[in-house]
Amino acid sequence: MKLRPLIVTALLLAGTAFAKDVTAQIKVSGMTCQACAVSVQKNLEKTKGVKHVEVSSDKGLAIVVYDDTEVNEQQLRSVIDKTGFKAEPAQGQK
Ligand SMILES: [Cu+2]
């Protein structure tokens, strides 16, 4: 009787697949101080579908957790661009 654990696992996987939280790491150029990072962070946090944002002006990086049924990475980049900074094109995967 290995069936039951399998079903439970499948249900759990289906649940997380439905939520579809995705983490994007977006390189941002033009941020020179913490205030820049905060303004990028605030604008991303206001964006529909965004769950969590971390922005580092030192690393020039925005880490965004978002629901990809509501918003996509391209939209996040345009939010950053509209804030007055430059979201670098995605490298590598996706
Ligand atoms: Cu600044």
PDB file of the backbone (N, CA, C, O) and the ligand in Angstrom, with CONECT records:
HET     CU  A 101       1
ATOM      1  N   MET A   1       0.839  -1.225   0.000  1.00  0.00           N
ATOM      2  CA  MET A   1       0.000   0.000   0.000  1.00  0.00           C
ATOM      3  C   MET A   1       0.858   1.252   0.000  1.00  0.00           C
ATOM      4  O   MET A   1       0.984   1.936   1.016  1.00  0.00           O
ATOM      5  N   LYS A   2       1.431   1.536  -1.126  1.00  0.00           N
ATOM      6  CA  LYS A   2       2.209   2.772  -1.242  1.00  0.00           C
ATOM      7  C   LYS A   2       1.380   3.867  -1.898  1.00  0.00           C
ATOM      8  O   LYS A   2       1.853   4.980  -2.124  1.00  0.00           O
ATOM      9  N   LEU A   3       0.142   3.526  -2.195  1.00  0.00           N
ATOM     10  CA  LEU A   3      -0.676   4.439  -2.986  1.00  0.00           C
ATOM     11  C   LEU A   3      -1.009   5.724  -2.228  1.00  0.00           C
ATOM     12  O   LEU A   3      -0.933   6.824  -2.776  1.00  0.00           O
ATOM     13  N   ARG A   4      -1.379   5.561  -0.955  1.00  0.00           N
ATOM     14  CA  ARG A   4      -1.854   6.733  -0.213  1.00  0.00           C
ATOM     15  C   ARG A   4      -0.794   7.843  -0.092  1.00  0.00           C
ATOM     16  O   ARG A   4      -1.086   9.006  -0.372  1.00  0.00           O
ATOM     17  N   PRO A   5       0.429   7.490   0.322  1.00  0.00           N
ATOM     18  CA  PRO A   5       1.444   8.563   0.374  1.00  0.00           C
ATOM     19  C   PRO A   5       1.633   9.231  -0.980  1.00  0.00           C
ATOM     20  O   PRO A   5       1.869  10.437  -1.059  1.00  0.00           O
ATOM     21  N   LEU A   6       1.531   8.457  -2.026  1.00  0.00           N
ATOM     22  CA  LEU A   6       1.690   9.032  -3.364  1.00  0.00           C
ATOM     23  C   LEU A   6       0.620  10.076  -3.645  1.00  0.00           C
ATOM     24  O   LEU A   6       0.894  11.150  -4.182  1.00  0.00           O
ATOM     25  N   ILE A   7      -0.610   9.730  -3.268  1.00  0.00           N
ATOM     26  CA  ILE A   7      -1.718  10.667  -3.519  1.00  0.00           C
ATOM     27  C   ILE A   7      -1.520  11.949  -2.719  1.00  0.00           C
ATOM     28  O   ILE A   7      -1.718  13.053  -3.228  1.00  0.00           O
ATOM     29  N   VAL A   8      -1.123  11.784  -1.451  1.00  0.00           N
ATOM     30  CA  VAL A   8      -0.894  12.963  -0.606  1.00  0.00           C
ATOM     31  C   VAL A   8       0.194  13.838  -1.222  1.00  0.00           C
ATOM     32  O   VAL A   8       0.055  15.060  -1.285  1.00  0.00           O
ATOM     33  N   THR A   9       1.267  13.214  -1.671  1.00  0.00           N
ATOM     34  CA  THR A   9       2.359  13.975  -2.290  1.00  0.00           C
ATOM     35  C   THR A   9       1.873  14.713  -3.529  1.00  0.00           C
ATOM     36  O   THR A   9       2.215  15.876  -3.745  1.00  0.00           O
ATOM     37  N   ALA A  10       1.075  14.030  -4.338  1.00  0.00           N
ATOM     38  CA  ALA A  10       0.562  14.645  -5.562  1.00  0.00           C
ATOM     39  C   ALA A  10      -0.306  15.856  -5.226  1.00  0.00           C
ATOM     40  O   ALA A  10      -0.234  16.884  -5.899  1.00  0.00           O
ATOM     41  N   LEU A  11      -1.127  15.728  -4.180  1.00  0.00           N
ATOM     42  CA  LEU A  11      -1.989  16.841  -3.786  1.00  0.00           C
ATOM     43  C   LEU A  11      -1.154  18.024  -3.311  1.00  0.00           C
ATOM     44  O   LEU A  11      -1.449  19.173  -3.640  1.00  0.00           O
ATOM     45  N   LEU A  12      -0.110  17.736  -2.537  1.00  0.00           N
ATOM     46  CA  LEU A  12       0.753  18.808  -2.046  1.00  0.00           C
ATOM     47  C   LEU A  12       1.427  19.517  -3.216  1.00  0.00           C
ATOM     48  O   LEU A  12       1.500  20.745  -3.250  1.00  0.00           O
ATOM     49  N   LEU A  13       1.915  18.738  -4.168  1.00  0.00           N
ATOM     50  CA  LEU A  13       2.577  19.319  -5.328  1.00  0.00           C
ATOM     51  C   LEU A  13       1.596  20.155  -6.133  1.00  0.00           C
ATOM     52  O   LEU A  13       1.934  21.241  -6.604  1.00  0.00           O
ATOM     53  N   ALA A  14       0.374  19.645  -6.291  1.00  0.00           N
ATOM     54  CA  ALA A  14      -0.643  20.371  -7.037  1.00  0.00           C
ATOM     55  C   ALA A  14      -0.926  21.705  -6.347  1.00  0.00           C
ATOM     56  O   ALA A  14      -1.099  22.729  -7.007  1.00  0.00           O
ATOM     57  N   GLY A  15      -0.971  21.685  -5.017  1.00  0.00           N
ATOM     58  CA  GLY A  15      -1.227  22.912  -4.272  1.00  0.00           C
ATOM     59  C   GLY A  15      -0.172  23.953  -4.512  1.00  0.00           C
ATOM     60  O   GLY A  15      -0.500  25.116  -4.745  1.00  0.00           O
ATOM     61  N   THR A  16       1.100  23.571  -4.463  1.00  0.00           N
ATOM     62  CA  THR A  16       2.157  24.557  -4.662  1.00  0.00           C
ATOM     63  C   THR A  16       2.199  25.006  -6.116  1.00  0.00           C
ATOM     64  O   THR A  16       2.510  26.164  -6.397  1.00  0.00           O
ATOM     65  N   ALA A  17       1.891  24.106  -7.041  1.00  0.00           N
ATOM     66  CA  ALA A  17       1.903  24.468  -8.457  1.00  0.00           C
ATOM     67  C   ALA A  17       0.809  25.498  -8.730  1.00  0.00           C
ATOM     68  O   ALA A  17       0.973  26.385  -9.567  1.00  0.00           O
ATOM     69  N   PHE A  18      -0.291  25.373  -8.026  1.00  0.00           N
ATOM     70  CA  PHE A  18      -1.407  26.290  -8.226  1.00  0.00           C
ATOM     71  C   PHE A  18      -1.047  27.689  -7.749  1.00  0.00           C
ATOM     72  O   PHE A  18      -1.398  28.677  -8.393  1.00  0.00           O
ATOM     73  N   ALA A  19      -0.340  27.776  -6.607  1.00  0.00           N
ATOM     74  CA  ALA A  19       0.038  29.082  -6.059  1.00  0.00           C
ATOM     75  C   ALA A  19       1.038  29.797  -6.967  1.00  0.00           C
ATOM     76  O   ALA A  19       0.969  31.013  -7.142  1.00  0.00           O
ATOM     77  N   LYS A  20       1.960  29.035  -7.541  1.00  0.00           N
ATOM     78  CA  LYS A  20       2.880  29.574  -8.539  1.00  0.00           C
ATOM     79  C   LYS A  20       3.674  30.785  -8.062  1.00  0.00           C
ATOM     80  O   LYS A  20       3.734  31.799  -8.757  1.00  0.00           O
ATOM     81  N   ASP A  21       4.269  30.689  -6.909  1.00  0.00           N
ATOM     82  CA  ASP A  21       5.168  31.761  -6.486  1.00  0.00           C
ATOM     83  C   ASP A  21       6.525  31.568  -7.145  1.00  0.00           C
ATOM     84  O   ASP A  21       7.104  30.483  -7.103  1.00  0.00           O
ATOM     85  N   VAL A  22       7.015  32.622  -7.744  1.00  0.00           N
ATOM     86  CA  VAL A  22       8.265  32.559  -8.474  1.00  0.00           C
ATOM     87  C   VAL A  22       9.208  33.612  -7.907  1.00  0.00           C
ATOM     88  O   VAL A  22       8.781  34.715  -7.568  1.00  0.00           O
ATOM     89  N   THR A  23      10.485  33.272  -7.806  1.00  0.00           N
ATOM     90  CA  THR A  23      11.477  34.248  -7.363  1.00  0.00           C
ATOM     91  C   THR A  23      12.292  34.725  -8.551  1.00  0.00           C
ATOM     92  O   THR A  23      12.867  33.922  -9.286  1.00  0.00           O
ATOM     93  N   ALA A  24      12.337  36.030  -8.734  1.00  0.00           N
ATOM     94  CA  ALA A  24      13.141  36.612  -9.806  1.00  0.00           C
ATOM     95  C   ALA A  24      14.305  37.362  -9.187  1.00  0.00           C
ATOM     96  O   ALA A  24      14.143  38.078  -8.199  1.00  0.00           O
ATOM     97  N   GLN A  25      15.469  37.194  -9.772  1.00  0.00           N
ATOM     98  CA  GLN A  25      16.622  37.999  -9.369  1.00  0.00           C
ATOM     99  C   GLN A  25      16.932  38.922 -10.531  1.00  0.00           C
ATOM    100  O   GLN A  25      17.360  38.478 -11.597  1.00  0.00           O
ATOM    101  N   ILE A  26      16.711  40.207 -10.315  1.00  0.00           N
ATOM    102  CA  ILE A  26      16.856  41.169 -11.395  1.00  0.00           C
ATOM    103  C   ILE A  26      17.994  42.121 -11.072  1.00  0.00           C
ATOM    104  O   ILE A  26      17.998  42.779 -10.032  1.00  0.00           O
ATOM    105  N   LYS A  27      18.957  42.184 -11.978  1.00  0.00           N
ATOM    106  CA  LYS A  27      20.050  43.141 -11.804  1.00  0.00           C
ATOM    107  C   LYS A  27      19.560  44.531 -12.133  1.00  0.00           C
ATOM    108  O   LYS A  27      18.909  44.760 -13.153  1.00  0.00           O
ATOM    109  N   VAL A  28      19.889  45.462 -11.241  1.00  0.00           N
ATOM    110  CA  VAL A  28      19.437  46.843 -11.437  1.00  0.00           C
ATOM    111  C   VAL A  28      20.657  47.746 -11.424  1.00  0.00           C
ATOM    112  O   VAL A  28      21.450  47.720 -10.482  1.00  0.00           O
ATOM    113  N   SER A  29      20.805  48.543 -12.468  1.00  0.00           N
ATOM    114  CA  SER A  29      21.920  49.482 -12.458  1.00  0.00           C
ATOM    115  C   SER A  29      21.401  50.891 -12.203  1.00  0.00           C
ATOM    116  O   SER A  29      20.257  51.208 -12.528  1.00  0.00           O
ATOM    117  N   GLY A  30      22.239  51.725 -11.626  1.00  0.00           N
ATOM    118  CA  GLY A  30      21.888  53.115 -11.385  1.00  0.00           C
ATOM    119  C   GLY A  30      21.561  53.413  -9.929  1.00  0.00           C
ATOM    120  O   GLY A  30      21.377  54.574  -9.562  1.00  0.00           O
ATOM    121  N   MET A  31      21.486  52.365  -9.084  1.00  0.00           N
ATOM    122  CA  MET A  31      21.195  52.608  -7.664  1.00  0.00           C
ATOM    123  C   MET A  31      22.502  52.936  -6.957  1.00  0.00           C
ATOM    124  O   MET A  31      23.433  52.130  -6.939  1.00  0.00           O
ATOM    125  N   THR A  32      22.560  54.134  -6.372  1.00  0.00           N
ATOM    126  CA  THR A  32      23.816  54.547  -5.768  1.00  0.00           C
ATOM    127  C   THR A  32      23.785  54.565  -4.244  1.00  0.00           C
ATOM    128  O   THR A  32      24.837  54.614  -3.607  1.00  0.00           O
ATOM    129  N   CYS A  33      22.601  54.528  -3.657  1.00  0.00           N
ATOM    130  CA  CYS A  33      22.543  54.549  -2.206  1.00  0.00           C
ATOM    131  C   CYS A  33      21.300  53.808  -1.723  1.00  0.00           C
ATOM    132  O   CYS A  33      20.498  53.322  -2.521  1.00  0.00           O
ATOM    133  N   GLN A  34      21.159  53.733  -0.418  1.00  0.00           N
ATOM    134  CA  GLN A  34      20.057  52.983   0.152  1.00  0.00           C
ATOM    135  C   GLN A  34      18.697  53.573  -0.225  1.00  0.00           C
ATOM    136  O   GLN A  34      17.716  52.845  -0.372  1.00  0.00           O
ATOM    137  N   ALA A  35      18.650  54.908  -0.380  1.00  0.00           N
ATOM    138  CA  ALA A  35      17.377  55.548  -0.746  1.00  0.00           C
ATOM    139  C   ALA A  35      16.906  55.075  -2.122  1.00  0.00           C
ATOM    140  O   ALA A  35      15.709  54.908  -2.352  1.00  0.00           O
ATOM    141  N   CYS A  36      17.857  54.862  -3.031  1.00  0.00           N
ATOM    142  CA  CYS A  36      17.513  54.337  -4.356  1.00  0.00           C
ATOM    143  C   CYS A  36      16.884  52.959  -4.201  1.00  0.00           C
ATOM    144  O   CYS A  36      15.838  52.671  -4.783  1.00  0.00           O
ATOM    145  N   ALA A  37      17.529  52.120  -3.414  1.00  0.00           N
ATOM    146  CA  ALA A  37      17.038  50.759  -3.213  1.00  0.00           C
ATOM    147  C   ALA A  37      15.639  50.777  -2.617  1.00  0.00           C
ATOM    148  O   ALA A  37      14.775  49.988  -2.999  1.00  0.00           O
ATOM    149  N   VAL A  38      15.428  51.695  -1.670  1.00  0.00           N
ATOM    150  CA  VAL A  38      14.109  51.776  -1.020  1.00  0.00           C
ATOM    151  C   VAL A  38      13.040  52.184  -2.022  1.00  0.00           C
ATOM    152  O   VAL A  38      11.933  51.647  -1.996  1.00  0.00           O
ATOM    153  N   SER A  39      13.356  53.130  -2.905  1.00  0.00           N
ATOM    154  CA  SER A  39      12.328  53.563  -3.860  1.00  0.00           C
ATOM    155  C   SER A  39      12.002  52.446  -4.839  1.00  0.00           C
ATOM    156  O   SER A  39      10.843  52.275  -5.217  1.00  0.00           O
ATOM    157  N   VAL A  40      13.010  51.683  -5.256  1.00  0.00           N
ATOM    158  CA  VAL A  40      12.746  50.528  -6.125  1.00  0.00           C
ATOM    159  C   VAL A  40      11.879  49.517  -5.377  1.00  0.00           C
ATOM    160  O   VAL A  40      10.908  48.987  -5.919  1.00  0.00           O
ATOM    161  N   GLN A  41      12.246  49.264  -4.131  1.00  0.00           N
ATOM    162  CA  GLN A  41      11.511  48.290  -3.320  1.00  0.00           C
ATOM    163  C   GLN A  41      10.055  48.695  -3.151  1.00  0.00           C
ATOM    164  O   GLN A  41       9.149  47.877  -3.308  1.00  0.00           O
ATOM    165  N   LYS A  42       9.839  49.987  -2.825  1.00  0.00           N
ATOM    166  CA  LYS A  42       8.465  50.476  -2.611  1.00  0.00           C
ATOM    167  C   LYS A  42       7.614  50.301  -3.867  1.00  0.00           C
ATOM    168  O   LYS A  42       6.465  49.865  -3.795  1.00  0.00           O
ATOM    169  N   ASN A  43       8.190  50.643  -5.011  1.00  0.00           N
ATOM    170  CA  ASN A  43       7.429  50.535  -6.251  1.00  0.00           C
ATOM    171  C   ASN A  43       7.120  49.089  -6.603  1.00  0.00           C
ATOM    172  O   ASN A  43       6.033  48.782  -7.091  1.00  0.00           O
ATOM    173  N   LEU A  44       8.069  48.209  -6.358  1.00  0.00           N
ATOM    174  CA  LEU A  44       7.802  46.789  -6.628  1.00  0.00           C
ATOM    175  C   LEU A  44       6.738  46.256  -5.678  1.00  0.00           C
ATOM    176  O   LEU A  44       5.872  45.476  -6.074  1.00  0.00           O
ATOM    177  N   GLU A  45       6.811  46.687  -4.415  1.00  0.00           N
ATOM    178  CA  GLU A  45       5.840  46.196  -3.424  1.00  0.00           C
ATOM    179  C   GLU A  45       4.418  46.644  -3.759  1.00  0.00           C
ATOM    180  O   GLU A  45       3.453  45.967  -3.406  1.00  0.00           O
ATOM    181  N   LYS A  46       4.290  47.778  -4.437  1.00  0.00           N
ATOM    182  CA  LYS A  46       2.962  48.275  -4.816  1.00  0.00           C
ATOM    183  C   LYS A  46       2.388  47.513  -6.000  1.00  0.00           C
ATOM    184  O   LYS A  46       1.198  47.612  -6.299  1.00  0.00           O
ATOM    185  N   THR A  47       3.251  46.749  -6.674  1.00  0.00           N
ATOM    186  CA  THR A  47       2.831  46.071  -7.899  1.00  0.00           C
ATOM    187  C   THR A  47       1.989  44.841  -7.574  1.00  0.00           C
ATOM    188  O   THR A  47       2.336  44.043  -6.704  1.00  0.00           O
ATOM    189  N   LYS A  48       0.887  44.709  -8.283  1.00  0.00           N
ATOM    190  CA  LYS A  48      -0.041  43.600  -8.063  1.00  0.00           C
ATOM    191  C   LYS A  48       0.654  42.265  -8.312  1.00  0.00           C
ATOM    192  O   LYS A  48       1.341  42.083  -9.317  1.00  0.00           O
ATOM    193  N   GLY A  49       0.461  41.333  -7.373  1.00  0.00           N
ATOM    194  CA  GLY A  49       1.027  39.999  -7.539  1.00  0.00           C
ATOM    195  C   GLY A  49       2.378  39.823  -6.868  1.00  0.00           C
ATOM    196  O   GLY A  49       2.867  38.702  -6.730  1.00  0.00           O
ATOM    197  N   VAL A  50       2.992  40.947  -6.444  1.00  0.00           N
ATOM    198  CA  VAL A  50       4.296  40.861  -5.792  1.00  0.00           C
ATOM    199  C   VAL A  50       4.106  40.542  -4.317  1.00  0.00           C
ATOM    200  O   VAL A  50       3.326  41.196  -3.624  1.00  0.00           O
ATOM    201  N   LYS A  51       4.837  39.515  -3.840  1.00  0.00           N
ATOM    202  CA  LYS A  51       4.666  39.059  -2.464  1.00  0.00           C
ATOM    203  C   LYS A  51       5.769  39.568  -1.539  1.00  0.00           C
ATOM    204  O   LYS A  51       5.523  39.906  -0.381  1.00  0.00           O
ATOM    205  N   HIS A  52       6.976  39.615  -2.070  1.00  0.00           N
ATOM    206  CA  HIS A  52       8.102  39.973  -1.216  1.00  0.00           C
ATOM    207  C   HIS A  52       9.213  40.579  -2.072  1.00  0.00           C
ATOM    208  O   HIS A  52       9.473  40.126  -3.186  1.00  0.00           O
ATOM    209  N   VAL A  53       9.853  41.599  -1.538  1.00  0.00           N
ATOM    210  CA  VAL A  53      10.911  42.272  -2.297  1.00  0.00           C
ATOM    211  C   VAL A  53      12.115  42.524  -1.412  1.00  0.00           C
ATOM    212  O   VAL A  53      11.984  42.970  -0.272  1.00  0.00           O
ATOM    213  N   GLU A  54      13.278  42.237  -1.947  1.00  0.00           N
ATOM    214  CA  GLU A  54      14.527  42.639  -1.289  1.00  0.00           C
ATOM    215  C   GLU A  54      15.372  43.328  -2.329  1.00  0.00           C
ATOM    216  O   GLU A  54      15.621  42.779  -3.402  1.00  0.00           O
ATOM    217  N   VAL A  55      15.821  44.546  -2.009  1.00  0.00           N
ATOM    218  CA  VAL A  55      16.647  45.270  -2.963  1.00  0.00           C
ATOM    219  C   VAL A  55      17.940  45.672  -2.277  1.00  0.00           C
ATOM    220  O   VAL A  55      17.928  46.182  -1.157  1.00  0.00           O
ATOM    221  N   SER A  56      19.051  45.439  -2.953  1.00  0.00           N
ATOM    222  CA  SER A  56      20.348  45.839  -2.433  1.00  0.00           C
ATOM    223  C   SER A  56      21.014  46.793  -3.409  1.00  0.00           C
ATOM    224  O   SER A  56      21.266  46.445  -4.563  1.00  0.00           O
ATOM    225  N   SER A  57      21.297  48.008  -2.931  1.00  0.00           N
ATOM    226  CA  SER A  57      21.989  48.956  -3.810  1.00  0.00           C
ATOM    227  C   SER A  57      23.455  48.544  -3.966  1.00  0.00           C
ATOM    228  O   SER A  57      24.055  48.781  -5.014  1.00  0.00           O
ATOM    229  N   ASP A  58      24.036  47.929  -2.932  1.00  0.00           N
ATOM    230  CA  ASP A  58      25.424  47.463  -3.007  1.00  0.00           C
ATOM    231  C   ASP A  58      25.591  46.429  -4.112  1.00  0.00           C
ATOM    232  O   ASP A  58      26.498  46.516  -4.939  1.00  0.00           O
ATOM    233  N   LYS A  59      24.695  45.453  -4.105  1.00  0.00           N
ATOM    234  CA  LYS A  59      24.803  44.374  -5.093  1.00  0.00           C
ATOM    235  C   LYS A  59      24.156  44.754  -6.421  1.00  0.00           C
ATOM    236  O   LYS A  59      24.373  44.091  -7.435  1.00  0.00           O
ATOM    237  N   GLY A  60      23.359  45.825  -6.412  1.00  0.00           N
ATOM    238  CA  GLY A  60      22.630  46.184  -7.618  1.00  0.00           C
ATOM    239  C   GLY A  60      21.666  45.096  -8.020  1.00  0.00           C
ATOM    240  O   GLY A  60      21.555  44.730  -9.190  1.00  0.00           O
ATOM    241  N   LEU A  61      20.958  44.579  -7.004  1.00  0.00           N
ATOM    242  CA  LEU A  61      20.123  43.405  -7.254  1.00  0.00           C
ATOM    243  C   LEU A  61      18.776  43.557  -6.557  1.00  0.00           C
ATOM    244  O   LEU A  61      18.692  43.961  -5.397  1.00  0.00           O
ATOM    245  N   ALA A  62      17.730  43.220  -7.299  1.00  0.00           N
ATOM    246  CA  ALA A  62      16.393  43.143  -6.709  1.00  0.00           C
ATOM    247  C   ALA A  62      15.949  41.684  -6.724  1.00  0.00           C
ATOM    248  O   ALA A  62      15.970  41.027  -7.765  1.00  0.00           O
ATOM    249  N   ILE A  63      15.554  41.192  -5.570  1.00  0.00           N
ATOM    250  CA  ILE A  63      15.016  39.843  -5.474  1.00  0.00           C
ATOM    251  C   ILE A  63      13.524  39.976  -5.210  1.00  0.00           C
ATOM    252  O   ILE A  63      13.108  40.550  -4.204  1.00  0.00           O
ATOM    253  N   VAL A  64      12.740  39.448  -6.109  1.00  0.00           N
ATOM    254  CA  VAL A  64      11.293  39.637  -6.052  1.00  0.00           C
ATOM    255  C   VAL A  64      10.597  38.276  -6.056  1.00  0.00           C
ATOM    256  O   VAL A  64      10.828  37.449  -6.937  1.00  0.00           O
ATOM    257  N   VAL A  65       9.750  38.064  -5.066  1.00  0.00           N
ATOM    258  CA  VAL A  65       8.908  36.872  -5.049  1.00  0.00           C
ATOM    259  C   VAL A  65       7.526  37.306  -5.516  1.00  0.00           C
ATOM    260  O   VAL A  65       6.919  38.206  -4.936  1.00  0.00           O
ATOM    261  N   TYR A  66       7.032  36.657  -6.573  1.00  0.00           N
ATOM    262  CA  TYR A  66       5.752  37.094  -7.137  1.00  0.00           C
ATOM    263  C   TYR A  66       4.922  35.910  -7.587  1.00  0.00           C
ATOM    264  O   TYR A  66       5.429  34.810  -7.803  1.00  0.00           O
ATOM    265  N   ASP A  67       3.646  36.166  -7.721  1.00  0.00           N
ATOM    266  CA  ASP A  67       2.695  35.172  -8.213  1.00  0.00           C
ATOM    267  C   ASP A  67       2.621  35.314  -9.731  1.00  0.00           C
ATOM    268  O   ASP A  67       2.150  36.329 -10.244  1.00  0.00           O
ATOM    269  N   ASP A  68       3.086  34.297 -10.440  1.00  0.00           N
ATOM    270  CA  ASP A  68       3.203  34.485 -11.888  1.00  0.00           C
ATOM    271  C   ASP A  68       1.871  34.324 -12.629  1.00  0.00           C
ATOM    272  O   ASP A  68       1.835  34.343 -13.859  1.00  0.00           O
ATOM    273  N   THR A  69       0.791  34.166 -11.881  1.00  0.00           N
ATOM    274  CA  THR A  69      -0.513  34.258 -12.534  1.00  0.00           C
ATOM    275  C   THR A  69      -0.989  35.706 -12.568  1.00  0.00           C
ATOM    276  O   THR A  69      -1.941  36.033 -13.276  1.00  0.00           O
ATOM    277  N   GLU A  70      -0.325  36.575 -11.803  1.00  0.00           N
ATOM    278  CA  GLU A  70      -0.760  37.974 -11.712  1.00  0.00           C
ATOM    279  C   GLU A  70       0.193  38.965 -12.362  1.00  0.00           C
ATOM    280  O   GLU A  70      -0.217  40.030 -12.824  1.00  0.00           O
ATOM    281  N   VAL A  71       1.463  38.603 -12.391  1.00  0.00           N
ATOM    282  CA  VAL A  71       2.463  39.550 -12.902  1.00  0.00           C
ATOM    283  C   VAL A  71       3.617  38.718 -13.467  1.00  0.00           C
ATOM    284  O   VAL A  71       3.822  37.575 -13.057  1.00  0.00           O
ATOM    285  N   ASN A  72       4.356  39.286 -14.395  1.00  0.00           N
ATOM    286  CA  ASN A  72       5.506  38.550 -14.910  1.00  0.00           C
ATOM    287  C   ASN A  72       6.778  39.382 -14.765  1.00  0.00           C
ATOM    288  O   ASN A  72       6.745  40.562 -14.418  1.00  0.00           O
ATOM    289  N   GLU A  73       7.896  38.719 -15.044  1.00  0.00           N
ATOM    290  CA  GLU A  73       9.179  39.369 -14.798  1.00  0.00           C
ATOM    291  C   GLU A  73       9.364  40.607 -15.681  1.00  0.00           C
ATOM    292  O   GLU A  73       9.988  41.586 -15.272  1.00  0.00           O
ATOM    293  N   GLN A  74       8.820  40.550 -16.879  1.00  0.00           N
ATOM    294  CA  GLN A  74       8.924  41.697 -17.779  1.00  0.00           C
ATOM    295  C   GLN A  74       8.247  42.927 -17.174  1.00  0.00           C
ATOM    296  O   GLN A  74       8.757  44.043 -17.274  1.00  0.00           O
ATOM    297  N   GLN A  75       7.097  42.706 -16.548  1.00  0.00           N
ATOM    298  CA  GLN A  75       6.391  43.822 -15.909  1.00  0.00           C
ATOM    299  C   GLN A  75       7.185  44.362 -14.728  1.00  0.00           C
ATOM    300  O   GLN A  75       7.215  45.571 -14.496  1.00  0.00           O
ATOM    301  N   LEU A  76       7.830  43.465 -13.978  1.00  0.00           N
ATOM    302  CA  LEU A  76       8.653  43.897 -12.845  1.00  0.00           C
ATOM    303  C   LEU A  76       9.797  44.771 -13.339  1.00  0.00           C
ATOM    304  O   LEU A  76      10.131  45.784 -12.724  1.00  0.00           O
ATOM    305  N   ARG A  77      10.401  44.361 -14.472  1.00  0.00           N
ATOM    306  CA  ARG A  77      11.485  45.157 -15.051  1.00  0.00           C
ATOM    307  C   ARG A  77      11.004  46.541 -15.441  1.00  0.00           C
ATOM    308  O   ARG A  77      11.711  47.529 -15.240  1.00  0.00           O
ATOM    309  N   SER A  78       9.804  46.618 -15.999  1.00  0.00           N
ATOM    310  CA  SER A  78       9.329  47.936 -16.434  1.00  0.00           C
ATOM    311  C   SER A  78       8.995  48.810 -15.226  1.00  0.00           C
ATOM    312  O   SER A  78       9.127  50.032 -15.289  1.00  0.00           O
ATOM    313  N   VAL A  79       8.560  48.185 -14.119  1.00  0.00           N
ATOM    314  CA  VAL A  79       8.347  48.952 -12.883  1.00  0.00           C
ATOM    315  C   VAL A  79       9.677  49.562 -12.428  1.00  0.00           C
ATOM    316  O   VAL A  79       9.732  50.731 -12.048  1.00  0.00           O
ATOM    317  N   ILE A  80      10.736  48.768 -12.469  1.00  0.00           N
ATOM    318  CA  ILE A  80      12.062  49.258 -12.066  1.00  0.00           C
ATOM    319  C   ILE A  80      12.500  50.390 -12.988  1.00  0.00           C
ATOM    320  O   ILE A  80      13.011  51.412 -12.529  1.00  0.00           O
ATOM    321  N   ASP A  81      12.299  50.203 -14.289  1.00  0.00           N
ATOM    322  CA  ASP A  81      12.684  51.240 -15.252  1.00  0.00           C
ATOM    323  C   ASP A  81      11.918  52.538 -14.998  1.00  0.00           C
ATOM    324  O   ASP A  81      12.481  53.629 -15.084  1.00  0.00           O
ATOM    325  N   LYS A  82      10.630  52.407 -14.684  1.00  0.00           N
ATOM    326  CA  LYS A  82       9.814  53.601 -14.443  1.00  0.00           C
ATOM    327  C   LYS A  82      10.235  54.320 -13.164  1.00  0.00           C
ATOM    328  O   LYS A  82      10.024  55.525 -13.030  1.00  0.00           O
ATOM    329  N   THR A  83      10.832  53.578 -12.221  1.00  0.00           N
ATOM    330  CA  THR A  83      11.313  54.194 -10.979  1.00  0.00           C
ATOM    331  C   THR A  83      12.520  55.084 -11.254  1.00  0.00           C
ATOM    332  O   THR A  83      12.873  55.930 -10.432  1.00  0.00           O
ATOM    333  N   GLY A  84      13.149  54.894 -12.406  1.00  0.00           N
ATOM    334  CA  GLY A  84      14.276  55.728 -12.774  1.00  0.00           C
ATOM    335  C   GLY A  84      15.596  54.983 -12.806  1.00  0.00           C
ATOM    336  O   GLY A  84      16.655  55.596 -12.936  1.00  0.00           O
ATOM    337  N   PHE A  85      15.540  53.667 -12.689  1.00  0.00           N
ATOM    338  CA  PHE A  85      16.750  52.853 -12.754  1.00  0.00           C
ATOM    339  C   PHE A  85      16.650  51.917 -13.945  1.00  0.00           C
ATOM    340  O   PHE A  85      15.668  51.943 -14.687  1.00  0.00           O
ATOM    341  N   LYS A  86      17.662  51.098 -14.122  1.00  0.00           N
ATOM    342  CA  LYS A  86      17.685  50.254 -15.309  1.00  0.00           C
ATOM    343  C   LYS A  86      17.742  48.788 -14.903  1.00  0.00           C
ATOM    344  O   LYS A  86      18.715  48.331 -14.303  1.00  0.00           O
ATOM    345  N   ALA A  87      16.685  48.065 -15.240  1.00  0.00           N
ATOM    346  CA  ALA A  87      16.672  46.626 -15.016  1.00  0.00           C
ATOM    347  C   ALA A  87      17.449  45.968 -16.148  1.00  0.00           C
ATOM    348  O   ALA A  87      17.092  46.107 -17.318  1.00  0.00           O
ATOM    349  N   GLU A  88      18.507  45.253 -15.797  1.00  0.00           N
ATOM    350  CA  GLU A  88      19.337  44.598 -16.809  1.00  0.00           C
ATOM    351  C   GLU A  88      18.573  43.412 -17.400  1.00  0.00           C
ATOM    352  O   GLU A  88      17.767  42.780 -16.717  1.00  0.00           O
ATOM    353  N   PRO A  89      18.832  43.123 -18.660  1.00  0.00           N
ATOM    354  CA  PRO A  89      18.178  41.963 -19.284  1.00  0.00           C
ATOM    355  C   PRO A  89      18.525  40.681 -18.536  1.00  0.00           C
ATOM    356  O   PRO A  89      19.615  40.548 -17.980  1.00  0.00           O
ATOM    357  N   ALA A  90      17.598  39.758 -18.531  1.00  0.00           N
ATOM    358  CA  ALA A  90      17.805  38.488 -17.847  1.00  0.00           C
ATOM    359  C   ALA A  90      18.961  37.741 -18.481  1.00  0.00           C
ATOM    360  O   ALA A  90      19.129  37.738 -19.700  1.00  0.00           O
ATOM    361  N   GLN A  91      19.758  37.104 -17.626  1.00  0.00           N
ATOM    362  CA  GLN A  91      20.857  36.294 -18.135  1.00  0.00           C
ATOM    363  C   GLN A  91      20.539  34.838 -17.859  1.00  0.00           C
ATOM    364  O   GLN A  91      19.898  34.499 -16.864  1.00  0.00           O
ATOM    365  N   GLY A  92      20.996  33.993 -18.751  1.00  0.00           N
ATOM    366  CA  GLY A  92      20.861  32.559 -18.522  1.00  0.00           C
ATOM    367  C   GLY A  92      19.433  32.085 -18.583  1.00  0.00           C
ATOM    368  O   GLY A  92      18.718  32.373 -19.542  1.00  0.00           O
ATOM    369  N   GLN A  93      19.008  31.355 -17.561  1.00  0.00           N
ATOM    370  CA  GLN A  93      17.741  30.638 -17.609  1.00  0.00           C
ATOM    371  C   GLN A  93      16.549  31.556 -17.678  1.00  0.00           C
ATOM    372  O   GLN A  93      16.524  32.622 -17.064  1.00  0.00           O
ATOM    373  N   LYS A  94      15.586  31.138 -18.415  1.00  0.00           N
ATOM    374  CA  LYS A  94      14.292  31.784 -18.558  1.00  0.00           C
ATOM    375  C   LYS A  94      14.354  33.158 -19.194  1.00  0.00           C
ATOM    376  O   LYS A  94      13.321  33.805 -19.368  1.00  0.00           O
TER     377      LYS A  94
HETATM  378 CU    CU A 101      20.179  57.000  -4.019  1.00  0.00          CU2+
END
